[in-house]
């Protein structure tokens, strides 16, 4: 990494406080939400959902897809900054404190009105997570909140696809990508969810064909992008357009396509109890590795272990971060 660079990764995403709860299938049926997907909800609906969890043990942490990845990079010992919008309320102050205590730089001023965004994550016994997201003021993150001088200090810009669901957020994402390319910063994009691909497929392909240097996606998202079924064929089609591709395959590991080469990364056996943040933590491991002197193969190996560790616990933050000795061992 060049010596003038201050951050391994600068992330842009929805700043949400994740609120996790373990529930039964009956609770999902009562609330009438489709299992295993992310649904955008309004404030009244989120209040109703939270009221239904009285008596249920909950945990909370700073969240949002890109925020999870950025905090993961910091947990590995990397350097990171983040652009996301919270309100000047209790949840917003909690979010900023949670990010900063692991060393993430976040300087976007809080909104003076409104409420910080939340993502209620309902986790069932089969480890499926159903996410109910109220964006709150995170949807007001705009181009003026993206700092060119900060982006220029990073090796990679990391953008979450969820930003494309709101016009202000999309404009912020596109501005960040434009500034990154103007300053020689590589761009990594995660497409985030199949429903976004259905809505913004052409826009995603334009980015993949253009400024994106590294695309993250899972198999379902890759199939939605390419209209192919076979994982290798999906990866090949995307790799025809993007220099580097990280295609995750759940317990079956992942495929990295790097400058024409195929690198198969093994899955790590584990008992999954909560799949929240698996892709986010995989991205953290890979981005940390490739910006800290590891090969793509070593970085993929670390990412695979990181994803396995996160699904074996509740929540999208590592309860037990990897030690430098563990990282060294996994990089051999």
VOBA-1610 file (N, C-alpha, C; in pm, whole numbers, padded with zeros to 5 digits, always signed):
BEGIN
Unk+00084-00119+00000Unk+00000+00000+00000Unk+00088+00124+00000Unk+00051+00225-00078Unk+00132+00346-00086Unk+00137+00416+00051Unk+00249+00477+00080Unk+00269+00532+00215Unk+00176+00650+00244Unk+00132+00723+00141Unk+00050+00840+00167Unk-00094+00803+00200Unk-00131+00678+00180Unk-00268+00637+00204Unk-00292+00617+00354Unk-00402+00677+00401Unk-00433+00671+00544Unk-00531+00558+00575Unk-00616+00523+00478Unk-00718+00421+00502Unk-00702+00305+00404Unk-00721+00184+00455Unk-00734+00070+00365Unk-00863+00083+00285Unk-00972+00120+00354Unk-01104+00125+00289Unk-01184+00244+00342Unk-01251+00313+00250Unk-01348+00418+00284Unk-01484+00366+00239Unk-01576+00351+00333Unk-01707+00294+00302Unk-01816+00399+00295Unk-01915+00374+00210Unk-02033+00460+00201Unk-02156+00370+00210Unk-02247+00404+00304Unk-02363+00318+00319Unk-02471+00377+00407Unk-02576+00301+00425Unk-02684+00340+00516Unk-02638+00318+00660Unk-02642+00426+00740Unk-02605+00417+00881Unk-02728+00373+00960Unk-02728+00250+01002Unk-02843+00193+01073Unk-02798+00130+01203Unk-02881+00138+01304Unk-02855+00061+01426Unk-02926-00073+01409Unk-02846-00180+01411Unk-02902-00315+01400Unk-02958-00358+01535Unk-03080-00408+01532Unk-03145-00460+01653Unk-03181-00605+01624Unk-03112-00698+01691Unk-03130-00840+01661Unk-03215-00907+01768Unk-03301-00999+01722Unk-03383-01076+01816Unk-03407-01215+01758Unk-03400-01316+01843Unk-03434-01452+01801Unk-03583-01474+01823Unk-03651-01518+01717Unk-03797-01537+01724Unk-03834-01670+01659Unk-03958-01711+01681Unk-04009-01831+01616Unk-04076-01795+01484Unk-04101-01896+01401Unk-04170-01872+01273Unk-04307-01810+01295Unk-04370-01843+01407Unk-04504-01792+01435Unk-04503-01639+01444Unk-04396-01583+01499Unk-04386-01436+01510Unk-04382-01372+01372Unk-04305-01433+01281Unk-04300-01380+01144Unk-04437-01386+01078Unk-04507-01497+01100Unk-04640-01512+01041Unk-04736-01407+01096Unk-04726-01382+01227Unk-04813-01280+01288Unk-04782-01141+01231Unk-04653-01113+01212Unk-04614-00982+01160Unk-04635-00970+01009Unk-04652-01086+00942Unk-04681-01092+00798Unk-04567-01036+00712Unk-04446-01082+00744Unk-04331-01046+00661Unk-04273-01171+00598Unk-04226-01156+00472Unk-04167-01269+00401Unk-04035-01306+00468Unk-04018-01434+00493Unk-03901-01483+00565Unk-03775-01476+00477Unk-03664-01433+00539Unk-03535-01443+00474Unk-03498-01330+00381Unk-03579-01224+00375Unk-03546-01113+00285Unk-03547-00981+00362Unk-03500-00876+00297Unk-03502-00743+00356Unk-03622-00667+00304Unk-03698-00606+00396Unk-03814-00528+00358Unk-03799-00387+00414Unk-03819-00287+00330Unk-03819-00149+00378Unk-03954-00119+00442Unk-03953-00061+00563Unk-04077-00033+00635Unk-04077+00113+00680Unk-04198+00163+00710Unk-04206+00301+00760Unk-04189+00301+00913Unk-04187+00420+00967Unk-04159+00433+01111Unk-04266+00367+01196Unk-04393+00382+01156Unk-04502+00321+01234Unk-04490+00170+01236Unk-04456+00111+01121Unk-04441-00034+01114Unk-04326-00080+01202Unk-04214-00007+01196Unk-04099-00044+01278Unk-04134-00036+01427Unk-04210+00066+01465Unk-04253+00079+01604Unk-04339-00040+01645Unk-04429-00083+01554Unk-04515-00199+01582Unk-04431-00325+01598Unk-04330-00340+01512Unk-04244-00459+01519Unk-04168-00460+01651Unk-04109-00346+01688Unk-04033-00339+01813Unk-04122-00365+01934Unk-04248-00318+01926Unk-04342-00344+02037Unk-04370-00493+02052Unk-04369-00566+01939Unk-04398-00710+01943Unk-04284-00789+02006Unk-04168-00724+02024Unk-04051-00794+02078Unk-04034-00773+02229Unk-04134-00714+02292Unk-04125-00695+02438Unk-04110-00830+02505Unk-04012-00839+02594Unk-03987-00966+02662Unk-03889-01055+02589Unk-03853-01017+02464Unk-03754-01093+02386Unk-03617-01028+02405Unk-03515-01108+02428Unk-03381-01053+02444Unk-03331-00998+02311Unk-03284-00873+02313Unk-03234-00812+02190Unk-03090-00765+02211Unk-03017-00755+02101Unk-02884-00693+02104Unk-02884-00583+01999Unk-02796-00487+02017Unk-02789-00380+01917Unk-02643-00343+01891Unk-02618-00299+01769Unk-02484-00252+01732Unk-02497-00162+01610Unk-02394-00082+01586Unk-02391-00001+01464Unk-02393-00097+01346Unk-02480-00068+01250Unk-02495-00162+01139Unk-02523-00093+01007Unk-02584-00170+00918Unk-02589-00135+00778Unk-02480-00216+00710Unk-02502-00257+00587Unk-02412-00351+00520Unk-02268-00300+00513Unk-02247-00181+00456Unk-02111-00130+00442Unk-02049-00100+00578Unk-02131-00054+00674Unk-02079-00026+00808Unk-02026-00155+00872Unk-02100-00266+00854Unk-02052-00395+00906Unk-01915-00430+00848Unk-01900-00409+00718Unk-01773-00441+00652Unk-01661-00351+00701Unk-01689-00222+00712Unk-01587-00126+00756Unk-01543-00157+00899Unk-01638-00191+00985Unk-01602-00225+01123Unk-01526-00358+01126Unk-01557-00447+01034Unk-01482-00571+01024Unk-01338-00546+00985Unk-01316-00457+00888Unk-01180-00421+00848Unk-01103-00368+00969Unk-01168-00281+01048Unk-01103-00225+01167Unk-01076-00334+01270Unk-01170-00427+01288Unk-01151-00536+01383Unk-01031-00624+01345Unk-01004-00638+01216Unk-00888-00714+01171Unk-00757-00640+01198Unk-00767-00511+01228Unk-00647-00431+01249Unk-00620-00336+01135Unk-00716-00325+01041Unk-00700-00235+00929Unk-00743-00093+00963Unk-00728-00004+00867Unk-00765+00136+00885Unk-00883+00167+00794Unk-00981+00241+00847Unk-01104+00260+00771Unk-01175+00390+00809Unk-01250+00440+00713Unk-01337+00557+00735Unk-01472+00526+00673Unk-01573+00603+00714Unk-01710+00571+00673Unk-01791+00699+00658Unk-01877+00700+00555Unk-01973+00808+00537Unk-02114+00751+00549Unk-02186+00797+00651Unk-02324+00756+00672Unk-02392+00861+00757Unk-02525+00869+00749Unk-02598+00978+00817Unk-02684+00925+00930Unk-02666+00983+01048Unk-02754+00952+01161Unk-02816+01082+01211Unk-02918+01070+01296Unk-02979+01187+01359Unk-02906+01220+01489Unk-02932+01337+01540Unk-02877+01376+01670Unk-02971+01325+01778Unk-02980+01192+01788Unk-03066+01129+01888Unk-02987+01018+01958Unk-03049+00949+02050Unk-02977+00847+02129Unk-02919+00738+02039Unk-02999+00690+01942Unk-02951+00585+01853Unk-02836+00635+01766Unk-02846+00760+01721Unk-02740+00817+01638Unk-02611+00831+01716Unk-02621+00877+01839Unk-02500+00890+01923Unk-02440+00752+01951Unk-02526+00653+01972Unk-02478+00516+01994Unk-02403+00467+01870Unk-02459+00491+01752Unk-02396+00447+01627Unk-02256+00505+01613Unk-02243+00638+01631Unk-02113+00703+01615Unk-02012+00652+01718Unk-02057+00635+01841Unk-01967+00585+01945Unk-01921+00443+01914Unk-02013+00360+01865Unk-01981+00220+01836Unk-01879+00210+01722Unk-01895+00296+01621Unk-01799+00298+01509Unk-01662+00348+01555Unk-01663+00459+01627Unk-01537+00525+01662Unk-01455+00446+01763Unk-01521+00367+01847Unk-01444+00297+01950Unk-01356+00186+01892Unk-01384+00143+01767Unk-01294+00046+01703Unk-01198+00116+01607Unk-01204+00250+01605Unk-01106+00326+01527Unk-01153+00373+01392Unk-01281+00353+01360Unk-01332+00400+01231Unk-01351+00552+01235Unk-01302+00621+01133Unk-01319+00765+01122Unk-01454+00793+01055Unk-01542+00866+01122Unk-01671+00903+01063Unk-01698+01048+01100Unk-01700+01135+00998Unk-01707+01279+01022Unk-01831+01345+00963Unk-01924+01267+00906Unk-02046+01327+00850Unk-02129+01385+00965Unk-02163+01514+00961Unk-02239+01573+01072Unk-02379+01513+01083Unk-02426+01489+01206Unk-02560+01433+01223Unk-02668+01528+01171Unk-02780+01471+01126Unk-02895+01553+01088Unk-02956+01614+01213Unk-03006+01734+01202Unk-03062+01804+01320Unk-03207+01767+01348Unk-03273+01700+01255Unk-03410+01656+01278Unk-03425+01510+01240Unk-03543+01456+01262Unk-03571+01319+01222Unk-03514+01216+01318Unk-03516+01089+01273Unk-03474+00978+01358Unk-03368+00896+01287Unk-03275+00843+01364Unk-03174+00754+01307Unk-03239+00627+01254Unk-03181+00571+01149Unk-03235+00451+01087Unk-03210+00327+01172Unk-03298+00230+01157Unk-03285+00104+01230Unk-03309-00013+01134Unk-03246-00125+01166Unk-03273-00250+01096Unk-03303-00355+01201Unk-03428-00397+01209Unk-03466-00504+01301Unk-03442-00636+01229Unk-03360-00721+01291Unk-03322-00848+01230Unk-03383-00960+01312Unk-03481-01028+01253Unk-03551-01137+01321Unk-03487-01268+01278Unk-03430-01340+01373Unk-03353-01460+01343Unk-03431-01582+01392Unk-03459-01674+01299Unk-03534-01793+01333Unk-03439-01911+01360Unk-03495-02021+01407Unk-03414-02136+01449Unk-03328-02193+01336Unk-03371-02174+01210Unk-03297-02227+01096Unk-03185-02132+01052Unk-03157-02029+01133Unk-03051-01929+01110Unk-03086-01829+01000Unk-03206-01838+00944Unk-03249-01738+00845Unk-03271-01605+00916Unk-03238-01495+00846Unk-03266-01366+00905Unk-03358-01288+00814Unk-03461-01230+00878Unk-03558-01147+00809Unk-03535-01004+00856Unk-03500-00916+00762Unk-03459-00781+00800Unk-03568-00680+00765Unk-03603-00599+00863Unk-03702-00494+00845Unk-03631-00361+00867Unk-03619-00285+00760Unk-03533-00166+00763Unk-03615-00039+00752Unk-03596+00048+00852Unk-03650+00184+00846Unk-03531+00277+00829Unk-03519+00338+00712Unk-03398+00414+00679Unk-03381+00540+00762Unk-03492+00601+00807Unk-03480+00724+00883Unk-03397+00826+00808Unk-03314+00902+00882Unk-03235+01008+00817Unk-03117+00952+00737Unk-03091+00820+00747Unk-02983+00765+00662Unk-03014+00786+00515Unk-03145+00798+00482Unk-03185+00821+00343Unk-03154+00962+00295Unk-03112+01050+00388Unk-03079+01188+00348Unk-02930+01204+00317Unk-02850+01099+00334Unk-02709+01107+00296Unk-02701+01147+00149Unk-02629+01256+00122Unk-02623+01305-00016Unk-02481+01334-00061Unk-02466+01381-00184Unk-02333+01407-00239Unk-02249+01501-00154Unk-02313+01598-00087Unk-02236+01694-00007Unk-02174+01630+00117Unk-02223+01511+00154Unk-02168+01441+00271Unk-02045+01357+00237Unk-02012+01348+00109Unk-01898+01268+00065Unk-01777+01360+00051Unk-01671+01328+00123Unk-01554+01415+00133Unk-01442+01365+00040Unk-01413+01443-00064Unk-01311+01401-00161Unk-01175+01382-00096Unk-01138+01471-00004Unk-01005+01460+00057Unk-00992+01333+00139Unk-01102+01286+00198Unk-01099+01162+00275Unk-01094+01040+00182Unk-01174+01042+00077Unk-01172+00932-00019Unk-01033+00916-00079Unk-00968+01028-00107Unk-00835+01025-00170Unk-00731+00958-00082Unk-00758+00945+00048Unk-00664+00882+00141Unk-00679+00730+00146Unk-00774+00675+00070Unk-00804+00532+00079Unk-00749+00455-00040Unk-00721+00326-00016Unk-00682+00239-00127Unk-00806+00191-00202Unk-00912+00162-00125Unk-01039+00117-00184Unk-01155+00200-00132Unk-01248+00233-00221Unk-01381+00280-00183Unk-01474+00158-00186Unk-01558+00145-00083Unk-01651+00032-00077Unk-01793+00087-00068Unk-01877+00050-00164Unk-02012+00104-00176Unk-02114-00009-00168Unk-02218+00010-00088Unk-02324-00091-00079Unk-02436-00061-00178Unk-02489-00166-00239Unk-02597-00151-00336Unk-02725-00097-00277Unk-02745-00116-00146Unk-02867-00066-00082Unk-02885+00084-00102Unk-02775+00156-00126Unk-02785+00301-00145Unk-02869+00337-00267Unk-02882+00244-00360Unk-02955+00275-00483Unk-03106+00282-00462Unk-03153+00245-00343Unk-03297+00244-00314Unk-03351+00384-00283Unk-03265+00482-00262Unk-03309+00620-00234Unk-03228+00715-00321Unk-03295+00815-00379Unk-03230+00902-00477Unk-03110+00978-00418Unk-03126+01035-00297Unk-03014+01106-00234Unk-02895+01014-00215Unk-02926+00893-00163Unk-02820+00795-00136Unk-02750+00753-00264Unk-02829+00731-00369Unk-02770+00691-00497Unk-02677+00800-00549Unk-02721+00924-00536Unk-02637+01036-00581Unk-02507+01041-00500Unk-02515+01011-00370Unk-02395+01008-00286Unk-02301+00897-00332Unk-02358+00781-00361Unk-02277+00667-00405Unk-02206+00698-00536Unk-02280+00754-00632Unk-02222+00783-00762Unk-02116+00893-00752Unk-02140+00992-00664Unk-02041+01098-00643Unk-01914+01039-00582Unk-01929+00950-00485Unk-01813+00887-00421Unk-01732+00809-00524Unk-01801+00735-00611Unk-01732+00656-00714Unk-01657+00749-00810Unk-01722+00858-00849Unk-01658+00955-00939Unk-01532+01014-00875Unk-01541+01050-00747Unk-01426+01108-00677Unk-01315+01006-00658Unk-01354+00881-00632Unk-01254+00775-00617Unk-01172+00760-00744Unk-01242+00749-00857Unk-01170+00729-00983Unk-01083+00849-01018Unk-01130+00970-00983Unk-01052+01091-01012Unk-00924+01095-00929Unk-00923+01020-00816Unk-00807+01023-00726Unk-00731+00891-00724Unk-00754+00806-00823Unk-00681+00681-00834Unk-00714+00579-00727Unk-00833+00589-00669Unk-00876+00496-00564Unk-00959+00385-00629Unk-00929+00260-00595Unk-01005+00147-00651Unk-01145+00145-00593Unk-01240+00092-00672Unk-01381+00089-00631Unk-01429-00055-00616Unk-01482-00085-00497Unk-01546-00213-00472Unk-01695-00188-00450Unk-01779-00272-00509Unk-01924-00259-00499Unk-01983-00393-00457Unk-02076-00390-00361Unk-02156-00508-00334Unk-02298-00479-00380Unk-02357-00570-00456Unk-02491-00543-00509Unk-02600-00564-00404Unk-02566-00625-00293Unk-02647-00625-00170Unk-02768-00716-00166Unk-02851-00722-00271Unk-02976-00797-00259Unk-03037-00819-00398Unk-03092-00939-00423Unk-03153-00963-00555Unk-03264-00865-00591Unk-03340-00818-00491Unk-03450-00727-00526Unk-03397-00596-00583Unk-03278-00555-00540Unk-03218-00434-00596Unk-03176-00455-00741Unk-03129-00575-00771Unk-03088-00605-00908Unk-03208-00597-01002Unk-03322-00647-00956Unk-03443-00638-01039Unk-03478-00492-01069Unk-03454-00404-00971Unk-03490-00263-00989Unk-03384-00184-01065Unk-03257-00217-01045Unk-03148-00133-01095Unk-03045-00212-01176Unk-03091-00317-01243Unk-02998-00405-01313Unk-02911-00330-01414Unk-02973-00245-01494Unk-02897-00172-01597Unk-02793-00080-01534Unk-02831-00013-01422Unk-02738+00078-01357Unk-02621+00001-01296Unk-02650-00115-01237Unk-02542-00195-01180Unk-02446-00243-01290Unk-02503-00287-01402Unk-02417-00334-01511Unk-02330-00222-01567Unk-02386-00101-01571Unk-02307+00013-01619Unk-02186+00037-01527Unk-02207+00022-01397Unk-02097+00038-01301Unk-01997-00076-01312Unk-02049-00200-01325Unk-01962-00317-01336Unk-01877-00307-01463Unk-01938-00259-01570Unk-01866-00240-01696Unk-01765-00127-01689Unk-01790-00031-01597Unk-01709+00090-01593Unk-01615+00098-01475Unk-01653+00177-01373Unk-01556+00210-01267Unk-01530+00101-01163Unk-01612-00003-01157Unk-01595-00102-01050Unk-01473-00191-01075Unk-01384-00197-00976Unk-01264-00282-00984Unk-01286-00418-00919Unk-01378-00425-00823Unk-01404-00548-00749Unk-01553-00555-00717Unk-01618-00660-00764Unk-01761-00679-00737Unk-01780-00793-00638Unk-01858-00767-00534Unk-01899-00870-00439Unk-02045-00907-00466Unk-02074-01038-00470Unk-02213-01082-00482Unk-02222-01225-00431Unk-02344-01266-00393Unk-02367-01407-00362Unk-02427-01475-00483Unk-02452-01605-00471Unk-02496-01681-00588Unk-02632-01635-00639Unk-02724-01608-00546Unk-02857-01563-00588Unk-02848-01430-00662Unk-02763-01340-00613Unk-02745-01211-00680Unk-02677-01229-00815Unk-02578-01319-00821Unk-02509-01345-00948Unk-02605-01401-01052Unk-02694-01490-01008Unk-02794-01545-01101Unk-02889-01437-01150Unk-02927-01345-01061Unk-03015-01235-01102Unk-02945-01142-01201Unk-02816-01122-01181Unk-02739-01034-01271Unk-02721-01095-01409Unk-02692-01226-01413Unk-02648-01288-01538Unk-02753-01371-01609Unk-02859-01409-01538Unk-02961-01501-01592Unk-02903-01640-01620Unk-02792-01674-01552Unk-02735-01809-01559Unk-02754-01878-01424Unk-02745-02011-01423Unk-02762-02088-01299Unk-02630-02133-01240Unk-02541-02185-01324Unk-02417-02244-01276Unk-02325-02137-01216Unk-02271-02161-01094Unk-02188-02059-01029Unk-02067-02017-01112Unk-01998-02114-01172Unk-01878-02081-01250Unk-01916-01999-01373Unk-02027-02035-01435Unk-02072-01959-01552Unk-02112-01817-01511Unk-02181-01804-01397Unk-02217-01671-01346Unk-02091-01587-01325Unk-01992-01646-01258Unk-01868-01573-01229Unk-01797-01535-01358Unk-01796-01627-01455Unk-01728-01600-01582Unk-01793-01483-01655Unk-01927-01482-01658Unk-01999-01374-01728Unk-01970-01239-01661Unk-01973-01235-01528Unk-01945-01109-01458Unk-01800-01067-01480Unk-01710-01167-01479Unk-01568-01138-01495Unk-01535-01085-01635Unk-01622-01112-01731Unk-01605-01054-01864Unk-01618-00901-01860Unk-01681-00852-01753Unk-01707-00708-01741Unk-01629-00642-01628Unk-01599-00716-01522Unk-01530-00661-01405Unk-01393-00727-01388Unk-01292-00647-01354Unk-01156-00700-01341Unk-01148-00808-01234Unk-01220-00789-01123Unk-01213-00883-01011Unk-01353-00908-00956Unk-01381-01034-00926Unk-01514-01074-00878Unk-01497-01165-00757Unk-01576-01140-00653Unk-01582-01229-00536Unk-01726-01279-00527Unk-01746-01406-00561Unk-01879-01468-00563Unk-01887-01567-00448Unk-01969-01535-00348Unk-01980-01623-00231Unk-02086-01729-00254Unk-02058-01849-00200Unk-02143-01966-00223Unk-02190-02028-00092Unk-02206-01946+00011Unk-02252-01996+00141Unk-02155-02098+00197Unk-02206-02212+00246Unk-02118-02313+00306Unk-02020-02375+00206Unk-02044-02354+00076Unk-01956-02412-00027Unk-01838-02322-00061Unk-01817-02217+00018Unk-01699-02133-00005Unk-01727-02018-00099Unk-01632-01990-00188Unk-01647-01877-00279Unk-01558-01896-00400Unk-01585-01816-00501Unk-01502-01811-00621Unk-01448-01670-00637Unk-01318-01660-00652Unk-01256-01532-00685Unk-01212-01537-00831Unk-01248-01436-00907Unk-01203-01421-01045Unk-01114-01298-01047Unk-00984-01320-01068Unk-00887-01212-01054Unk-00802-01204-01180Unk-00824-01097-01257Unk-00744-01074-01378Unk-00733-01199-01466Unk-00847-01265-01486Unk-00850-01381-01574Unk-00829-01514-01506Unk-00786-01513-01381Unk-00764-01639-01308Unk-00883-01673-01220Unk-00909-01804-01205Unk-01013-01852-01115Unk-00947-01907-00989Unk-00989-01855-00874Unk-00936-01902-00746Unk-01053-01956-00665Unk-01054-02086-00642Unk-01160-02149-00562Unk-01121-02142-00415Unk-01209-02087-00334Unk-01185-02076-00189Unk-01279-02172-00118Unk-01220-02256-00032Unk-01300-02357+00037Unk-01394-02294+00140Unk-01505-02361+00165Unk-01592-02322+00276Unk-01532-02373+00406Unk-01572-02313+00517Unk-01524-02355+00649Unk-01641-02414+00725Unk-01634-02544+00760Unk-01747-02607+00830Unk-01778-02536+00962Unk-01905-02507+00984Unk-01946-02443+01109Unk-02095-02467+01127Unk-02143-02452+01247Unk-02288-02459+01274Unk-02342-02317+01270Unk-02421-02288+01168Unk-02475-02153+01152Unk-02595-02134+01244Unk-02590-02025+01322Unk-02708-01991+01404Unk-02768-01856+01362Unk-02695-01779+01282Unk-02744-01649+01237Unk-02659-01606+01117Unk-02722-01598+01000Unk-02645-01565+00880Unk-02630-01414+00857Unk-02679-01332+00953Unk-02665-01188+00940Unk-02519-01148+00927Unk-02488-01072+00823Unk-02354-01016+00810Unk-02251-01110+00751Unk-02293-01228+00704Unk-02194-01322+00649Unk-02122-01261+00530Unk-02197-01206+00436Unk-02135-01144+00320Unk-02055-01020+00355Unk-02107-00944+00453Unk-02036-00823+00496Unk-01900-00858+00556Unk-01898-00964+00639Unk-01772-01002+00704Unk-01676-01067+00604Unk-01731-01140+00507Unk-01647-01194+00399Unk-01577-01078+00327Unk-01654-00975+00293Unk-01596-00858+00224Unk-01489-00792+00311Unk-01512-00787+00443Unk-01414-00727+00533Unk-01282-00805+00530Unk-01292-00938+00536Unk-01171-01020+00533Unk-01094-01006+00404Unk-01168-01005+00292Unk-01101-00993+00162Unk-01036-00856+00145Unk-01112-00751+00177Unk-01059-00615+00161Unk-00942-00590+00255Unk-00953-00639+00378Unk-00839-00625+00469Unk-00715-00693+00410Unk-00734-00815+00362Unk-00620-00892+00311Unk-00552-00826+00194Unk-00630-00787+00093Unk-00568-00735-00030Unk-00509-00595-00011Unk-00548-00526+00098Unk-00488-00394+00125Unk-00379-00402+00231Unk-00348-00523+00278Unk-00245-00539+00381Unk-00143-00647+00345Unk-00118-00660+00214Unk-00006-00742+00170Unk-00033-00890+00151Unk-00156-00936+00170Unk-00187-01076+00146Unk-00220-01098-00001Unk-00198-01219-00050Unk-00240-01253-00186Unk-00392-01265-00190Unk-00448-01271-00310Unk-00592-01292-00322Unk-00633-01426-00260Unk-00553-01528-00283Unk-00583-01660-00226Unk-00585-01653-00072Unk-00481-01592-00015Unk-00475-01579+00131Unk-00591-01494+00184Unk-00621-01387+00112Unk-00730-01298+00154Unk-00864-01371+00150Unk-00885-01451+00044Unk-01008-01529+00034Unk-01019-01631+00146Unk-00906-01692+00181Unk-00901-01789+00291Unk-00942-01721+00422Unk-00887-01603+00448Unk-00922-01527+00568Unk-01070-01489+00565Unk-01117-01444+00450Unk-01258-01404+00436Unk-01352-01520+00463Unk-01316-01638+00415Unk-01399-01757+00436Unk-01409-01791+00585Unk-01297-01784+00654Unk-01298-01810+00799Unk-01376-01701+00874Unk-01366-01578+00829Unk-01439-01469+00892Unk-01590-01488+00878Unk-01635-01527+00758Unk-01777-01550+00736Unk-01827-01666+00821Unk-01744-01773+00832Unk-01784-01888+00914Unk-01796-01849+01061Unk-01705-01766+01107Unk-01710-01725+01248Unk-01833-01639+01275Unk-01868-01550+01182Unk-01980-01459+01208Unk-02113-01534+01208Unk-02129-01638+01125Unk-02258-01708+01123Unk-02273-01804+01240Unk-02164-01829+01313Unk-02172-01920+01428Unk-02210-01845+01556Unk-02238-01716+01544Unk-02276-01634+01660Unk-02394-01547+01621Unk-02453-01479+01718Unk-02560-01384+01691Unk-02501-01249+01655Unk-02558-01184+01553Unk-02517-01048+01520Unk-02408-01040+01414Unk-02393-00919+01359Unk-02304-00898+01245Unk-02166-00846+01285Unk-02139-00837+01416Unk-02008-00796+01464Unk-01939-00914+01530Unk-01810-00930+01505Unk-01737-01042+01562Unk-01729-01029+01714Unk-01789-01126+01784Unk-01778-01127+01929Unk-01634-01155+01971Unk-01564-01230+01887Unk-01424-01265+01913Unk-01343-01234+01787Unk-01290-01111+01776Unk-01213-01076+01656Unk-01090-01165+01639Unk-01042-01175+01517Unk-00922-01253+01488Unk-00799-01184+01547Unk-00713-01260+01609Unk-00588-01205+01661Unk-00486-01196+01548Unk-00383-01111+01564Unk-00277-01107+01462Unk-00216-01245+01435Unk-00201-01327+01540Unk-00145-01461+01523Unk-00236-01549+01438Unk-00368-01536+01460Unk-00464-01614+01379Unk-00459-01569+01233Unk-00452-01440+01212Unk-00445-01389+01074Unk-00319-01437+01005Unk-00206-01434+01075Unk-00081-01484+01019Unk-00092-01631+00983Unk-00153-01711+01073Unk-00167-01854+01049Unk-00255-01882+00927Unk-00364-01806+00914Unk-00457-01827+00802Unk-00396-01780+00671Unk-00298-01691+00677Unk-00235-01637+00555Unk-00120-01724+00504Unk-00090-01831+00575Unk+00022-01916+00529Unk-00020-02004+00414
//
